[in-house]
Structure formats: C-alpha cells, structure tokens
Amino acid sequence: MTGGQEHPNGNSAEGAPDIPGAGATGAGTAGAALPAAGVPEGSVYDWFRRGVRLLEQRHPAAAVQLLTRAAEAEPGSRSIREALARAQFDAGSYALALENFRAVAQADPSDDYAQFGWGIAAARLGDFEASAKHLSLAVAMRPDNADYRAALRQTRATLAARAGAFGPLLPGAPGYLAPPPEGVEGDAGRGAPERD
C-alpha cells in the first residue's frame, strides 16, 4: 500500500492536523524528561513522523512499533490510525489493519482511503462481500482512482467465480468435487434406513 506514493485522496499523511503537538516546531518535546525505558524519544508527533518515514522506506514492521505507541497515546487520531493500518497491512497483519481502517472509516465515512483499506484488508482475509461493499464506496467517492477500480474488479471477479458465473469447476481445480459414479446414489437419495 505504500509504494512511495502520496495518500490516494491527495493529502500527505505528514500533514496530520489531528495530532496534538503537530506544529512545525514539534511542540511537546521542549523541557521533556528523559524517556522511560522502552519508550521512544520525542513527542507523539515525532513518533508519527518517524513511523510514516519508516513506512515510506518499506520497513512496515518497524513502523508498526512506533505507530502503535503513537496510537496508544492518541487513540482518537485518525491520521495515526490510518498510518498504523497501512503499516499493519504492509506487514501482513490484515486483521489488525482492517480494525484500524474500520475505526477511521466509522469516524469519517467519507474517507475514501479508509473505505479502500477496509475493502482490501477484508479481501485478504477472504471476506469478499465486505470487500465489495467498501471498495464500491471508495470507487463511488473517487471514480477516477485506478487502484480503487482495479481492486473492486478483482473482488467482484472472485465473487462471480465463487458463484459459478464462469461455469462449473474443472477436474483438478481447488474445490472440485467429482460426481458420484453412475448407478450409485449418494446418502442424500437413500433416506432413513428401514427397520427389520
């Protein structure tokens, strides 16, 4: 989800208006006591910035560590939760990413990127119905976004294939069940056994 691109809705995650102390000076660090053992140095905003930078440098697991700390300190920050969800997705933690994308989308249902993230995380978890719902919302909000449209097409194709829209499964395909040999009825055709 990173790819060195800016956020699909055109906003840079580095703007982070909903993070306390996110001013240009990095307020909140002046005169601070030394950090406790295991706590990263700097303010929550510093953690956010470093986490986003790690994500951009393709170090999602390291980004998850910093962004988790930031999210614990500022649980209401949608910017932090979205960056954390992106890092979790890129690290392969799809269930955790889905939870964070869902939280952002529920806080702001018009956030197309959160809907997109929810949709692709649901697809990775095998919930293609939820995936189609949220990807459809993202495409409706940003019909010009090729990534959103491609993900929705893929999810719909998967749903259609599972529904048999492309014909029966061929022998050897995953999920293929061979028909019973002729003249042999399955258990479903026999009914209850008779008593002697």
C-alpha positions as CSV (number, residue, x, y, z in Angstrom):
1,M,0.0,0.0,0.0
2,T,2.9,2.3,0.3
3,G,4.9,2.3,-3.0
4,G,6.3,5.7,-2.2
5,Q,3.1,7.4,-3.4
6,E,1.2,10.1,-1.7
7,H,-2.1,9.2,0.0
8,P,-4.7,8.4,-2.7
9,N,-7.0,11.3,-1.6
10,G,-4.3,13.8,-2.4
11,N,-3.4,14.5,1.2
12,S,0.1,13.9,2.6
13,A,-0.1,11.8,5.8
14,E,2.6,14.1,7.1
15,G,0.1,17.0,7.5
16,A,-1.6,15.2,10.4
17,P,-3.8,18.0,11.7
18,D,-5.5,15.9,14.3
19,I,-2.3,15.1,16.3
20,P,-1.7,17.2,19.3
21,G,1.7,19.0,19.2
22,A,1.9,18.6,15.4
23,G,3.1,22.2,14.9
24,A,6.1,22.9,12.7
25,T,8.3,23.2,15.8
26,G,7.4,19.7,17.1
27,A,5.9,21.2,20.3
28,G,5.8,19.0,23.3
29,T,9.4,18.0,23.3
30,A,11.0,21.1,24.9
31,G,11.9,20.6,28.5
32,A,10.7,17.0,28.5
33,A,12.2,14.5,30.9
34,L,14.2,11.6,29.6
35,P,12.1,8.9,28.1
36,A,11.3,5.8,30.2
37,A,12.9,2.5,29.2
38,G,11.3,1.2,26.1
39,V,9.6,4.4,25.2
40,P,10.8,6.1,22.0
41,E,12.3,9.6,22.3
42,G,10.3,12.6,21.3
43,S,6.6,13.5,21.2
44,V,3.7,11.6,19.8
45,Y,4.0,13.7,16.6
46,D,7.7,12.7,16.3
47,W,6.7,9.0,16.6
48,F,4.1,9.5,13.9
49,R,6.6,11.2,11.6
50,R,9.3,8.6,12.1
51,G,6.7,5.8,11.6
52,V,5.5,7.3,8.3
53,R,9.1,7.7,7.2
54,L,9.8,4.0,8.0
55,L,6.7,3.0,6.1
56,E,7.8,5.0,3.1
57,Q,11.2,3.3,3.3
58,R,9.5,-0.1,3.2
59,H,10.1,-1.0,6.9
60,P,6.4,-1.7,7.9
61,A,7.2,-3.8,11.0
62,A,9.3,-1.1,12.4
63,A,6.7,1.5,11.5
64,V,4.0,-0.6,13.3
65,Q,6.1,-0.4,16.5
66,L,6.3,3.4,16.5
67,L,2.8,3.9,15.2
68,T,1.3,1.5,17.8
69,R,2.9,3.7,20.6
70,A,1.5,6.8,18.9
71,A,-2.0,5.3,18.6
72,E,-1.9,4.2,22.3
73,A,-1.0,7.8,23.3
74,E,-3.6,9.4,20.9
75,P,-6.3,6.9,20.2
76,G,-8.6,9.5,18.6
77,S,-6.1,10.5,15.9
78,R,-7.4,9.3,12.6
79,S,-4.1,10.2,10.9
80,I,-2.1,8.0,13.3
81,R,-4.7,5.1,13.0
82,E,-4.6,5.3,9.2
83,A,-0.8,5.2,9.1
84,L,-0.8,2.3,11.6
85,A,-3.4,0.4,9.4
86,R,-1.2,1.0,6.3
87,A,1.9,-0.3,8.2
88,Q,0.0,-3.3,9.5
89,F,-1.3,-4.1,6.1
90,D,2.1,-3.9,4.5
91,A,3.5,-6.1,7.4
92,G,0.8,-8.8,6.6
93,S,-1.3,-8.2,9.7
94,Y,-4.5,-7.9,7.8
95,A,-7.0,-8.4,10.7
96,L,-5.3,-5.6,12.7
97,A,-5.2,-3.4,9.6
98,L,-8.9,-4.0,9.0
99,E,-9.7,-3.0,12.6
100,N,-7.8,0.3,12.2
101,F,-9.2,1.1,8.7
102,R,-12.7,0.4,10.1
103,A,-12.2,2.7,13.0
104,V,-11.1,5.5,10.7
105,A,-14.0,4.9,8.2
106,Q,-16.5,4.8,11.0
107,A,-15.2,8.1,12.4
108,D,-15.4,9.6,8.9
109,P,-17.5,7.6,6.5
110,S,-16.5,10.0,3.6
111,D,-12.8,9.0,4.0
112,D,-12.4,7.1,0.6
113,Y,-8.9,5.8,1.5
114,A,-10.2,4.2,4.8
115,Q,-13.0,2.6,2.8
116,F,-10.4,1.3,0.3
117,G,-8.2,0.0,3.0
118,W,-11.1,-1.7,4.8
119,G,-12.0,-3.3,1.5
120,I,-8.6,-4.7,0.5
121,A,-7.9,-5.9,4.1
122,A,-11.3,-7.7,4.0
123,A,-10.3,-9.3,0.7
124,R,-7.0,-10.5,2.1
125,L,-9.0,-12.1,4.9
126,G,-11.4,-13.8,2.5
127,D,-14.4,-11.7,3.2
128,F,-15.2,-10.7,-0.4
129,E,-18.7,-9.5,0.4
130,A,-17.5,-6.9,2.8
131,S,-14.6,-6.1,0.5
132,A,-17.0,-5.4,-2.4
133,K,-19.1,-3.1,-0.2
134,H,-16.3,-0.9,1.0
135,L,-14.4,-0.9,-2.3
136,S,-17.7,0.1,-4.0
137,L,-17.9,3.0,-1.6
138,A,-14.3,4.1,-2.3
139,V,-14.9,3.9,-6.1
140,A,-18.1,5.9,-5.7
141,M,-16.3,8.6,-3.8
142,R,-13.2,8.6,-6.2
143,P,-14.2,7.1,-9.5
144,D,-11.0,8.4,-11.1
145,N,-8.8,6.3,-8.8
146,A,-7.5,3.4,-10.9
147,D,-6.3,1.4,-7.9
148,Y,-9.7,1.5,-6.3
149,R,-11.4,0.4,-9.5
150,A,-8.9,-2.5,-10.1
151,A,-9.4,-3.8,-6.5
152,L,-13.1,-3.7,-6.9
153,R,-12.9,-5.5,-10.3
154,Q,-10.8,-8.2,-8.7
155,T,-13.1,-8.6,-5.7
156,R,-16.2,-8.8,-8.0
157,A,-14.5,-11.4,-10.2
158,T,-13.7,-13.5,-7.2
159,L,-17.3,-13.3,-6.0
160,A,-18.5,-14.2,-9.5
161,A,-16.1,-17.2,-9.8
162,R,-17.3,-18.5,-6.4
163,A,-20.9,-18.2,-7.5
164,G,-20.2,-20.3,-10.6
165,A,-20.6,-17.4,-13.1
166,F,-17.7,-18.8,-15.2
167,G,-19.2,-22.3,-15.4
168,P,-18.5,-25.4,-13.4
169,L,-15.2,-26.1,-11.8
170,L,-13.0,-28.3,-13.9
171,P,-11.4,-31.5,-12.5
172,G,-8.2,-30.7,-10.6
173,A,-9.4,-27.2,-9.7
174,P,-9.5,-26.3,-6.0
175,G,-12.9,-27.1,-4.6
176,Y,-13.8,-29.5,-7.5
177,L,-16.0,-32.4,-6.3
178,A,-16.2,-35.4,-8.7
179,P,-19.8,-36.6,-9.4
180,P,-20.7,-40.0,-8.0
181,P,-20.3,-42.9,-10.4
182,E,-23.4,-43.8,-12.4
183,G,-25.9,-46.1,-10.7
184,V,-24.6,-45.2,-7.2
185,E,-26.8,-43.0,-5.2
186,G,-25.3,-40.7,-2.5
187,D,-26.5,-40.8,1.1
188,A,-28.9,-37.9,0.3
189,G,-31.0,-40.1,-2.0
190,R,-31.5,-43.1,0.4
191,G,-33.4,-41.6,3.2
192,A,-33.6,-43.2,6.6
193,P,-32.7,-46.9,6.9
194,E,-35.6,-49.3,7.3
195,R,-36.1,-51.3,10.4
196,D,-36.2,-55.1,10.1
